[in-house]
């Protein structure tokens, strides 16, 4: 059962979105989240691992493996089925919320952001 979260924070959303492509280690998640968010989400290492611990506790991610690279432990994380469902639900929620505005504004107004 997916833990119900009323609104997912942007960093959490992009951490989960980064893992949609498959398992990744911390630095890979940081870079992918930044890339997917067009630079809006820049995670500090401590923030990322705190989020991953919380997400693991919620059953949304799990440790997928570990390896030692240049004497340092590299831990890989992957989404669980509940994690995929949670990030998908959040994407749908945001899309529905955006339509409240985009469905009521003139397309010409969108050119401002293009």
ZARO-671837 format. One line per field, with one value per residue: x, y, z of N, C-alpha, C in turn; residue number from 1; chain. Coordinates in steps of 0.05 Angstrom, whole numbers, always signed. Example, Ala and Ser with C-alpha at 12.3 -4.5 7.8 and 13.67 -1.06 7.14 Angstrom:
residues 2
n.u	+264  +257
n.v	-114  -45
n.w	+156  +142
ca.u	+246  +273
ca.v	-90  -21
ca.w	+156  +143
c.u	+264  +258
c.v	-66  +1
c.w	+156  +157
nr	1  2
kette	A  A
***
This chain:
residues 114
n.u	+17  +12  +39  +0  +12  -1  +20  +77  +144  +184  +240  +237  +202  +234  +278  +254  +235  +284  +300  +267  +290  +320  +362  +407  +466  +482  +509  +495  +440  +434  +455  +420  +370  +378  +385  +335  +301  +313  +354  +332  +328  +377  +411  +442  +491  +481  +427  +404  +416  +388  +336  +333  +337  +289  +252  +263  +246  +192  +180  +186  +234  +290  +352  +393  +441  +512  +578  +649  +686  +744  +761  +717  +651  +597  +530  +473  +408  +339  +273  +214  +155  +114  +139  +143  +88  +75  +104  +83  +29  +35  +53  +8  -28  -3  -7  -63  -74  -46  -76  -121  -108  -81  -121  -156  -133  -110  -78  -40  -17  +17  +62  +96  +128  +156
n.v	-24  +44  +98  +153  +216  +283  +327  +323  +341  +382  +367  +313  +291  +295  +263  +213  +211  +211  +160  +129  +113  +71  +34  +74  +107  +153  +202  +199  +203  +255  +286  +271  +287  +342  +352  +334  +371  +417  +446  +468  +437  +424  +382  +374  +329  +309  +322  +291  +238  +237  +243  +196  +157  +167  +157  +103  +84  +94  +57  +67  +68  +23  -6  -27  -51  -53  -27  -22  +34  +62  +56  +74  +64  +52  +60  +34  +53  +36  +45  +21  -16  +12  +61  +76  +81  +122  +167  +171  +181  +231  +261  +260  +287  +338  +351  +353  +396  +437  +441  +468  +520  +527  +509  +551  +597  +640  +613  +649  +673  +635  +640  +674  +644  +611
n.w	+0  -18  +16  +31  +8  +12  -18  -56  -45  -88  -93  -75  -113  -160  -146  -143  -197  -223  -214  -245  -292  -279  -231  -192  -166  -112  -131  -185  -182  -161  -204  -246  -226  -224  -279  -300  -276  -300  -276  -230  -184  -140  -107  -44  -18  +34  +40  -1  +17  +65  +45  +14  +54  +82  +40  +32  +81  +75  +38  -16  -44  -52  -30  -81  -91  -78  -88  -87  -103  -121  -68  -40  -16  -59  -63  -93  -112  -123  -151  -119  -134  -108  -104  -159  -169  -134  -153  -204  -192  -168  -212  -244  -210  -210  -264  -270  -236  -262  -309  -291  -294  -345  -379  -378  -395  -447  -506  -526  -482  -465  -496  -471  -437  -471
ca.u	+0  +28  +33  -12  +25  -18  +36  +105  +162  +197  +264  +229  +191  +255  +294  +239  +235  +311  +303  +250  +308  +334  +379  +429  +479  +476  +518  +479  +413  +437  +459  +396  +349  +384  +380  +306  +288  +325  +372  +317  +334  +405  +412  +467  +494  +467  +398  +397  +416  +366  +312  +333  +330  +260  +238  +265  +228  +165  +177  +186  +260  +306  +380  +394  +467  +534  +604  +670  +699  +767  +761  +692  +627  +577  +505  +453  +380  +319  +245  +197  +129  +100  +153  +134  +60  +74  +114  +63  +6  +42  +54  -20  -39  +7  -19  -91  -73  -38  -99  -140  -99  -76  -146  -172  -117  -107  -52  -21  -4  +38  +86  +113  +146  +169
ca.v	+0  +68  +118  +176  +242  +303  +341  +314  +363  +381  +349  +284  +284  +291  +240  +189  +212  +203  +131  +116  +102  +47  +39  +93  +115  +180  +224  +197  +214  +284  +297  +266  +304  +369  +352  +332  +395  +441  +460  +478  +420  +419  +368  +370  +301  +303  +324  +268  +213  +239  +237  +167  +142  +171  +143  +75  +78  +94  +35  +77  +59  +3  -8  -47  -63  -36  -34  -4  +48  +78  +54  +85  +49  +65  +45  +38  +53  +33  +49  -2  -12  +33  +86  +83  +89  +148  +189  +173  +195  +259  +273  +263  +308  +364  +356  +362  +423  +455  +445  +487  +546  +527  +506  +576  +620  +640  +603  +671  +678  +614  +649  +688  +624  +596
ca.w	+0  -20  +36  +18  +13  -1  -39  -55  -50  -114  -93  -73  -139  -179  -138  -153  -226  -232  -212  -265  -313  -268  -207  -194  -141  -103  -149  -209  -175  -159  -231  -262  -215  -233  -307  -305  -266  -314  -257  -206  -161  -136  -81  -29  -12  +59  +34  -17  +32  +83  +29  +7  +79  +86  +19  +38  +104  +65  +19  -43  -56  -37  -38  -102  -91  -70  -99  -78  -126  -111  -39  -28  -21  -76  -59  -114  -104  -144  -143  -115  -148  -94  -112  -186  -167  -120  -171  -225  -180  -164  -239  -253  -194  -219  -290  -266  -224  -283  -328  -280  -304  -374  -394  -376  -405  -476  -515  -530  -456  -462  -511  -452  -425  -492
c.u	+18  +19  +23  +2  +8  -4  +65  +122  +176  +223  +257  +219  +214  +275  +280  +239  +262  +314  +284  +266  +322  +350  +401  +441  +475  +484  +501  +451  +414  +439  +433  +373  +353  +377  +349  +291  +297  +341  +358  +324  +363  +408  +440  +467  +478  +437  +389  +395  +394  +340  +311  +327  +300  +244  +240  +247  +199  +159  +177  +212  +272  +334  +381  +421  +488  +559  +624  +684  +719  +766  +737  +668  +607  +552  +486  +425  +362  +291  +232  +172  +113  +113  +145  +105  +59  +83  +95  +38  +11  +43  +26  -33  -29  -4  -47  -92  -65  -60  -119  -133  -96  -101  -163  -157  -114  -79  -31  -5  +19  +64  +105  +135  +162  +197
c.v	+25  +87  +143  +201  +263  +317  +332  +338  +359  +364  +320  +275  +278  +269  +215  +189  +204  +173  +115  +103  +77  +54  +59  +98  +144  +202  +223  +208  +244  +297  +294  +284  +333  +372  +352  +357  +420  +459  +471  +463  +413  +408  +367  +340  +293  +303  +299  +243  +214  +232  +207  +150  +143  +156  +113  +67  +78  +72  +43  +71  +38  +4  -32  -61  -43  -46  -14  +7  +66  +79  +65  +68  +65  +48  +53  +35  +48  +38  +22  +3  +10  +60  +95  +94  +117  +171  +192  +188  +225  +274  +278  +286  +335  +371  +366  +390  +443  +461  +465  +515  +546  +523  +531  +600  +617  +629  +625  +677  +658  +623  +663  +669  +609  +606
c.w	+0  +2  +23  +27  -2  -24  -35  -60  -77  -114  -91  -100  -159  -171  -148  -184  -237  -232  -231  -287  -304  -244  -212  -166  -136  -122  -175  -205  -174  -187  -248  -252  -224  -263  -313  -296  -279  -295  -232  -181  -160  -108  -69  -22  +13  +56  +19  +1  +54  +69  +22  +31  +85  +66  +23  +61  +96  +45  -10  -59  -39  -47  -58  -104  -82  -84  -87  -102  -114  -80  -25  -35  -38  -73  -81  -103  -128  -133  -138  -132  -135  -101  -140  -185  -154  -138  -194  -216  -177  -191  -249  -237  -203  -246  -288  -254  -245  -303  -317  -290  -334  -390  -394  -385  -435  -484  -519  -505  -453  -476  -493  -441  -446  -497
nr	1  2  3  4  5  6  7  8  9  10  11  12  13  14  15  16  17  18  19  20  21  22  23  24  25  26  27  28  29  30  31  32  33  34  35  36  37  38  39  40  41  42  43  44  45  46  47  48  49  50  51  52  53  54  55  56  57  58  59  60  61  62  63  64  65  66  67  68  69  70  71  72  73  74  75  76  77  78  79  80  81  82  83  84  85  86  87  88  89  90  91  92  93  94  95  96  97  98  99  100  101  102  103  104  105  106  107  108  109  110  111  112  113  114
kette	A  A  A  A  A  A  A  A  A  A  A  A  A  A  A  A  A  A  A  A  A  A  A  A  A  A  A  A  A  A  A  A  A  A  A  A  A  A  A  A  A  A  A  A  A  A  A  A  A  A  A  A  A  A  A  A  A  A  A  A  A  A  A  A  A  A  A  A  A  A  A  A  A  A  A  A  A  A  A  A  A  A  A  A  A  A  A  A  A  A  A  A  A  A  A  A  A  A  A  A  A  A  A  A  A  A  A  A  A  A  A  A  A  A
***
